[in-house]
């Protein structure tokens, strides 16, 4: 062999051995000698991510057996599924509540029931709706990190003085409609200047309109998108686009800034009321700290007083992916997050309500959201609803969002849009059930 | 050095490419073809279901909508991009002072990352405050809502596609500079006007380049993903901008239907293949090679 070839071979060998040694160090899961390392992937970035990091640091300081390695990553849901498929999932993943049953149907989650029961984390420890949203029968798939409830936010300076308090604000949908008709402003050419209420703003919970009118989206266990209550809800939505004109609504809304900016339509006064989550106060505090606002439960249909106190619930949750190498230690960390003091600290820092049944007075008093008691009550309301406990829910939600757009843009009548959505979902539901049964 | 030794050295040099091709291209290709005949959700063993995924595609209304949107986008974006790129290349082929600066300026948009481009255009096409509508109102038009109106959203994407014509423009420019000057001189002697020279000299001489760029544009248009995904999440409004690749992505990563998504991928490949063959066939009478 020539000297040049020998030199080249030597370089290749050194690089190969170096990559193997350094590569092992780079991908090693062991972050702290002498302690079991739990790998935790979380979707939060920015301030929310930093607050969770503080919880992780507190856990790591609280004992000397387990070290949680915290990684804030984007696309945590997809990456967790793919990593699980590859046999190297994180030990804890922070995902969204509406994905829990999708993951469960795929067989991607570890059953937490036994560990949670042993740790005293049973249904009565939580606000029931939050616990129920994560369990099916006797099986618990996830536990909350931070929850939220949703209410109607109101600008008192943009509504008549006689309804400008939480106590006097309209309680029924019909009263809200009348208020909207009274205070909305349009130019002579039809262009909108200010809307009292817009169902399409912010446009995040189109699956929730049917339940607002009493619909069950999984009636008898089957996805039901065109039930009479949902049709009624979409007729109510169509009323708004008809009143203002679909084109006027689209033009008006295209000028809305991002919700996490000073151009947010509620903050700029383009809308007088807006359905939004408990977190809305965080953004108001940052971008318009002097803004006057209050929150009330979303109004209910006049002929359905039994639906009073309606709210949509959502949660960020912690799961242990199937195949996690440190499931027992991972659950110790999850249990730490569920401690009342830890949970209240995290929820307060995120500007959210607590998912726990017992809430300290200090939590309410020191919370940055002045309406936190209302959001806590909404979470406890018998009419608080959460995304359906079905892995098929994302498809249902997607079809309802599409039907909403078809109605809001005047492309279809509510009945047409929902019947079409139902026809599509029927085919998909059949395939989905076959797939789940097959797997 | 004997020939076997030379062959060994050659293979050694080609080995990185061979390994890359086998591991990163050939294996995934074969795997996705097999997967397209299965029910596969990543976490469970694939189950063989024969042609079921392909049969379901034929009756899937959302798939057909996405396919229709993509074909309409292709029909709009490819000719527009081609005409614009050729026109710009011809302008940049002129002998004027400071041409290097013009060429750089016109190529610059190609370097803007797709996501940044999409975000930028969200503002340009904003129905209320957008630059475009402000300009249209300024000259007395009543402009549409480009982003919110289902009838206009697809046109917005087609117009945006023209923004990325810089790459093709550069290739056309290279082609134009290869056109022999004596052809133009002869035409000048015959008293040919600009249009005649363009029609009878320029376009025939760069026709192989046009064919290449059109085929590349068809492939790119059928696969369009990043800009609509950022500008119109979920294909809003009312799935009017829901593209083939977006539905494929949603099936693979949102609904975990890897088998179905793989079948879509192969249907996409067949569509691209058919369109490419059609373009080659149509070009037979119109493309002129110097060797012919």
Interface residues (C-beta under 8 A of the other chain):
Chain A: X78 X81 X82 X84 X85 X102 X106 X107 X108 X247 X250 X251 X252 X253 X254 X255 X322 X394 X395 X398 X401 X402 X405 X406 X409 X411 X423 X424 X427 X431 X435 X438 X439
Chain B: X39 X41 X42 X43 X44 X47 X49 X56 X59 X60 X61 X62 X126 X127 X128 X129 X130 X145 X147 X148 X149 X150 X234 X236 X237 X238 X239 X253 X254 X255 X256 X257
